[in-house]
Amino acid sequence: MLTKWLPNFILAVAVRFLLMNSEYQKVISERVEVSTALNSWKRVTEGVYLHNFGIDPYSGDLFHETPICLYVFDIIQRYFPWWALCLLFVVTDLITALCLAYVGNSYANSRVSVYKLVKIFICSKKEKDNGTSTETDFALYVLMAYLFNPYIILNCVGFTTTVFSNLLNSIALVAMIRHSIFWSCISLALLTLQNLYPISLLVPVAIYMCNNKSEKNVKSTVIILIITFLSMFTLLLGLCYYIMGSWSFFWNIFGFILLVPDLRPNIGLYWYFLTEMFEHFRSLFIASFQINVSLLYIVPLALRLRREPVLLAFSYLAIMTIFKSYPCVGDVGFYISLLPFWIHLFQHMQQGFVIGCFMLVCTGFAPIVWHQWIYARSANANFYFGVTLAFAVAQIFLLTDILFASVKYEFASRHNINKDISGNKAKLLLE
């Protein structure tokens, strides 16, 4: 395992350090696809500077991190030189990758065990003997999908605070797999305090922890989970109030996320609609968007995917990224890095090539169209929004394709439908 993983770690660290110490670092950190009003390191630096001079960083429209983050980032900027700051972001990425590899390996093992037990999963020992899939290889796929994901690399090189949000997301997934209520609640409480939308991840966590339990134990587990989360969240709010001495931060975090006052372009959908519409329709559109991202899909997906809580968590992460107020490529890269979890569904997916081309073309076109709009003035906002809209559509197609593939896989497993001919994997050849 060490011989397989170590070269990947070395290469991932080398790529990040080279880009961080190159002339491209500043360009990447200022890209609207990478840095937003919520995760920009430049805003963090300015917020810490204001706080150190006795000025409330939440008095304006500049700083939107939590007071806990403000305190931690103050320590980082005070005592960490440049090389140590680079090392912090790189190590955070490596830890996140290890957490995801652990989650992926545990999920694969549990899935194989469950389907072996009910005799509807047919890919275990025979596949391993043929060398097509091993536990170590699966964890390596997940590790590489995160470490060498271009969106994640840009996110790390750009010094965005999304690096730390991704770490908390991975810790929440590890805690869910390990049935740890305490660590699940504290990670989700921190995420909710920072980004609000991750509160929906309580649903897959509760479902996963209640699996294979009696009705009485299910009720007690859910009650303990909710009480623990609310206690952690309240404690963190109190700590934020203690640090700042006021509730000024509350509006600049939750109000900023919900009401979307900053309409600078990003890869999301809000900025263009709220810029172009009439002002008296603003509340209607904001309410529609916020209901869409936070409430609309929670119950239907939870009912349909109650036997697949990890896939449910993936779906919530994807929906949050697509429809949240201020998304960035770091959010997209995180849930895309979870795709190796569903390697058993790839044979049932139909739009993988089209989706890949869509995302590749949109990623390349975004900076080109931005340059034409802002610098060359040969384009306008419609061009850039067209690219971001196509990017969002590609993500929606990706999510729906995986969900449909899950339904097909469940049907094929239940009816013992496979693609074997005389004990060998069938292949489709075009002549």
Secondary structure, DSSP 8 states (H G I E B T S, - for coil): -HHHHHHHHHHHHHHHHHHHTSTHHHHHHT-TTT--TTT-HHHHHHHHHHHHTT--TTSSSS--S-HHHHHHHHHHHHH--HHHHHHHHHHHHHHHHHHHHHHHHHHHHHHHHHHHHHT----SHHHHHTTS--HHHHHHHHHHHHHT-HHHHHHHHTT-THHHHHHHHHHHHHHHHTT-HHHHHHHHHHHHHHHSGGGGGHHHHHHHHHTT--HHHHHHHHHHHHHHHHHHHHHHHHHHHHHHSSSHHHIIIIIHHHH-------SSSHHHHHHHS-GGGHHHHHHHHHHHHHTTTHHHHHHHTTT-HHHHHHHHHHHHHHHSSS--HHHHHHHHTTGGGGGGGGGG-S-HHHHHHHHHHHHHHHHHHHIIIIII-SS-HHHHHHHHHHHHHHHHHHHHHHHHHHHHHHHHHHTT---EETTEE------
